[in-house]
Amino acid sequence: MNKEIVAERHKRIIRELEINNKVSVADLSRKLSVTPETIRSDLRRLEKRNKLRRIHGGAIYYFGLEKEQQLNKRIGIGLPIKKKIGEAAASFISDGETIVLDVGSTTLHIAGSIENVENVTIVTNSLAAADILNTRMENKLFNGKVILIGGTVNPLQRSTSGSLTNQVLEHFYFDKAFISCGGMSREGICDYNMDEAAASSIMIKRSKQVYVAADSSKLNQRAFFHISPFSAIDFVITDADLPQNWPEEEIKFNGLKWVKVYT
């Protein structure tokens, strides 16, 4: 095996990731004129070097346990799937409910899919989601009110968090919480930002029903801070089946419903 050829191919793969945020085995195989098996081998090697994280059919950037890509860049990753997940999650919202949306690129698609409901109250610590919801109310796609929780602003994630955010959240009772996450494992859900994860934990605690909306790239991944075990979650909305190595009977015993969406 020519090491120079392999090294150049790896550079090309990383360059594709920098441009598109996500790569597929099929596309790389065509562009680099090698077999899919060769590309899969390349991705395995690059994953060992923490250059990327493999997902079904391709790879995305690896950010480690403590680092998360800024929101504006994450929005474009897996866009069709996240839109479908957002639409599915929004379909669970009913007239007259008080709901809470946390921070995340997937929950933005929930905000962008809420329509044809009356007298809903939506609480969020996402500046981006509040902006989307305000526009949709102006366009009369739904009616109700939006409450933006104050706190310390994170400009890269377009969110608020911290002690003030948590104190305000403790005063609410929610019918439903819609939560995103940085990773899902057998132990539950987790996230990169400790303050935002703490806010999500409070949202879960203060809600009658909890919906986790996350695409399949989050499965079997751990981020820095634990948010919640699955025993506190009612629905997971994603684009994959329940992983085979997860304790299915335990999850079903806790009443968790696994909702798979299709593109």
N, C-alpha and C positions, 0 to 999 in steps of 0.2 A: 504494500500500500504506500503510495507516494504521500509523505507527510505534508509536503507543500500544497498538494492538491486538496487534501483534507482541510488544512488550515484555511485555505482560500474559500472553500465551500462554507466553513463555519463562519467566516467573516461575512459572507453573503447572507447567510441565515440571520445573523445578528442585525445586519443592515435592514433586512426586510422587517424585522421586529421593530426597529427604530422608526421605520416609515409607517407601518400599518398597525402596530401594537399587538398583532396576532398573526400567526402563520399556519398554513395547513400543509399536511404531508403531500397531498395531491398537487397543490400549486407549486411547492418547492421542487417536487420531482420533475415537473414539467419545465420549470424555469432553469434548473441546474442540470437537466438532462441525465439524471441518475434514477435508479429504481426507488420506489417507495420504501423498500427495506433499508436501503442506504440512508435515506433521510431519517427514518426512525432511529437508526443507529447513531446518526449525527445528533439528533435531539436528545437521546439518552446521555451521550457524552457531555453535551452542553448543559444538561440538567445537573449532572454531577459536579460541574464547575459553577453552579448557581448562576448561570447566564440566562436561564429560562425555566419555565414550569410547563411540563407536558400536560395537555388536556386531550380529550378524545378527538382524534383526527388532526392534531397539530400541537401548537404551543403558544403560550403567552409569556410576558416578562415575569421574572422572579423578583419579588420585592422583599423577601425575608419575613421574619416575624414582626418586625417593628416598623417597616417602611411601607407606605401605601402610595400608589400613584395618585396625582392630583385629579380632582373630579372631572375637569374638562377633558382630560385624556381618557379617563375610564369610560366616559359616556359612549365613545365610539366603539368600544370592545364588545363584541357579541350583540350588536344592536338589534337584529331581528328577534333573537331569542329573548332579550330583556324586554322588548316591546310586548311580546306575547305573554311573558310572565306578568308584566304590569297590567295588561288587559284582563288576564285571569284573576289577578288579585283584586282589581277594582270592581269586578263583577260581584264580589262578596259584600260590597257596601250597600246598605239599604237606607231608605228615607228615615230621617229623624235621628240618625246615629251620631254619636261623638266618637271620632276616630283619631288616632295619632300616627303620624308618619315620621320615621327616623331618617337619618342621613344616608345617602347612597345613590349610586347611578341607577340601580334597579327601581328604587322607590320613586325616582323622578318619573319613570314610565307609569307608575301607578297614578301619580298626580296628573299626568298627561292623559290618563284614560278614564278619569272620573266624569261621568255624565249621566243625565236623565235621573238624578236623585234630588230629592227635595229636603230642605231644612237640615242639612248635615253640618256638623261642626268639625272642622279639621284642624288639629293642633300639630305643629311641626317645629323642629329646630333646624330645618333645612332652608336656607335663604333661597336656594334655587327652586325648591318645591313650592315655596310660598309664592314666588314670582309666577310660576306656571299656573298655580291654582287661582291666583288673582286674575290672570288673563282669561282663564276659562270661565270664571264667574262673570267677568265683564262681557264675555260673548254669550252669556246665558246658557252655557252647557250644563250647569247645575246651579242650585242656589243654596245658600247657607252662610257660613262665615268661616274665615280662616284666622287662626290665632298663631302668631309667630312668637316662639319662646325666646326671650333675651338671654344673654350670656356673653362669654368671650368668643369673638369671631375668629374662625379659622378660614382665612381667605382662599387657601388652596382647595379646601373641601366645601367652601360656601356654606358653612354651618355655624351654629353656636353650641357651646358646651361649657362645662365647668360647674362650680358650686351654685351659682345663681340659676342656671338652667335646671339643675337637679332639684333645687328648693321649690321652684315653680311647678315642676312636673309632679311633685309629691302632693299637690293640692287638687289634682284632677282625678276623676273617675272616667275611664274610657270603655266604650262598648267593644272596640276592636283596636288592636295595635298591628301595624304593618312594619316589619323589621327587616333590614338588610344585614349582611354580615360579610366579614372578610374570609371566613372559613367555616366549614361544617365537618365535624368528625363524630365518632361514636359517643363522645362525651357531651356533644351539644354544639352550640354556635359560639363564635369568637370574632374579634375584630382587632384592627391594628392600633386604633387610637383609644387609650384608656379612658379619657373623659367622655368621648362619644359612646363608648361601650357602656359606661356607667349610666348614661342617660337612657340607653336602650334597655338596660336592666330594669330601670324604674318604670319605663313605659310598659314593659311586660308585667311587672308586679301590679300595676294600676289598671290592668285591662281584663275584661271578662273573657275575651278570645284573642289569641295571638297567632298571627300569620307571618311566617318567614318567607321572604321572596328572594331567591338567590339562584343564579345560573349554575350549571353543572361544573364549571371550573372551580367552584368553591368546595366541592365534595372532597372528603379525605384530606383537607388542608387545615392547618392550624395557624392562627394569627396570634398576636401578642397577649390579648386580654380575653378571658372567658366572659361571655355574656349570660348564657343560660343553658341549663340542661334541657333535653327534649321533653322531660316530664312537665315543663311549664309552657309548652308550645302545642297548639291545636292543629295547625296546618303548616306544611312545607310545600311551597309552590316552586317547582323547578322543571328542568327539561331532561331529567334522567330518572331511571328507576332507583329504588332504594338500593344502595350498595350492598353487595352480597356479604361483605365482611361485617355488616352492622347487625346488632342483635334484634332481628325482626320481631320476635315474639315479645321482647321487652318493650319495644317501641309501640307495637300495637296494643299491648296491655295498658300503656299510659294514655291511649286514646288518640295518638297522633295520626292525622290523615295526610297521606303523601299524594300530592296532586301533580301529575306530570303533564306538561304542555308540549305541543308539537308545532313545528314551523310548517 
